[in-house]
Amino acid sequence: MMPKMRPFLGILIVLSACLLAGCSDLRPPVGRWVGRYEDPALVIVARLEIDSAGHVRVSAPNAVSDQKPLSDGDRRDLRAKLEDGLTASWPHVAPLPLEFDGHSFHKHGGVAPQLEWDGAKRRMTLIFYSGSRRSVHVPLEAVKDFDAS
C-alpha cells in the first residue's frame, strides 16, 4: 500500500504548491507615490507611477554634496529646484522594464531591488543607489494626483 501512496503524495504536494502560488498576487500595485529624502549631504525627490498594465514610471532627481554638509537653507533651495525640475520633466519619463516578484521590483535579470512593496502595510519604498554611498531607502507616500503632493 505504501508504493501507491507515493505518487498520490507527490501529486498532492505539486497541487498544493500550485494553489499557494495562485493565491499570491504577483501583479504590481497600481497607483502614484511621491517621496523625499534628505541628510546633510544628499537630497532626493521621487515620483513613481504604476498603471493597470504594470508599466512603471519612476524618477528620482538628486543632489550629492561630497565637499561639505549642506546647510538647512541650501537643502531647502536644492529640494525646491529638484522638485520643479521633476515636475517639468515628468511628462517625458518613460516606463522602465522592471520585474515584480510580489515584494520587490528588479531590473530584468537583476538582483538589487529598485523598489520594495509591503502589501500588508500598503507601503512603497524606492531604493537609491550611488556609487560612493550606501543605498538609501526613500519612503514613498501614496497620492491621488502628483499636484496634490
VENMOSUL-V978216 format. One record per backbone hydrogen bond with DSSP energy under -1.0 kcal/mol. NH is the residue of the N-H (numbers start at 0). CO is the residue of the C=O. E is the energy in kcal/mol with one decimal. If there is no record, write none. Layout:
NH_CO_E ; NH_CO_E
This chain:
4_0_-1.0 ; 5_1_-1.3 ; 8_4_-3.1 ; 9_5_-2.5 ; 10_6_-2.4 ; 11_7_-2.4 ; 12_8_-2.3 ; 13_9_-2.2 ; 14_10_-2.7 ; 15_11_-2.4 ; 16_12_-2.3 ; 17_13_-2.2 ; 18_14_-2.5 ; 19_15_-2.6 ; 20_16_-2.4 ; 21_17_-2.2 ; 22_18_-1.4 ; 23_19_-1.3 ; 30_49_-2.2 ; 32_47_-2.6 ; 33_140_-2.2 ; 34_45_-1.8 ; 36_43_-2.3 ; 38_41_-2.4 ; 41_38_-1.2 ; 42_62_-2.0 ; 43_36_-2.7 ; 44_60_-2.1 ; 45_34_-2.6 ; 46_58_-2.3 ; 47_32_-2.3 ; 48_56_-2.7 ; 49_30_-2.7 ; 50_54_-1.9 ; 53_50_-2.2 ; 56_48_-3.0 ; 58_46_-2.1 ; 62_42_-2.2 ; 64_40_-3.0 ; 69_39_-4.3 ; 74_70_-2.6 ; 75_71_-2.4 ; 76_72_-2.5 ; 77_73_-2.6 ; 78_74_-2.9 ; 79_75_-2.1 ; 80_76_-2.2 ; 81_77_-2.7 ; 82_78_-2.7 ; 83_79_-2.4 ; 84_80_-2.3 ; 85_81_-2.4 ; 86_82_-2.4 ; 87_83_-2.2 ; 88_84_-2.3 ; 89_85_-1.8 ; 91_88_-2.0 ; 92_89_-1.9 ; 95_55_-3.5 ; 97_95_-1.7 ; 98_105_-3.3 ; 100_103_-2.0 ; 104_114_-2.6 ; 105_98_-2.5 ; 109_106_-3.1 ; 113_104_-3.5 ; 114_104_-1.1 ; 115_124_-2.6 ; 116_102_-3.8 ; 117_122_-3.0 ; 121_117_-1.2 ; 122_117_-1.9 ; 124_115_-2.3 ; 125_137_-2.6 ; 126_113_-2.6 ; 127_135_-3.1 ; 132_129_-1.0 ; 135_127_-2.5 ; 137_125_-3.4 ; 139_123_-2.5 ; 140_33_-3.5 ; 142_31_-2.4 ; 148_145_-1.4
